Amino acid sequence: MEYSINKQFNTIAAISDIHSNVFALEAVLTDIKHRDIDQIVNLGDVL
């Protein structure tokens, strides 16, 4: 995936329904780290 150097919009990663699955959460956060994400939003159901 290619990313523009002159980014003209914000990118948001929405995460939800984690249900205490720490392994899946770590995988998603690792994926987010490799992308040009400006903000992470938690939509709920963490526990």
Secondary structure, 3 states (H helix, E strand, C coil): CCCCCCCCCCCEEEECCCCCCHHHHHHHHHHHHCCCCCEEEECCCCC
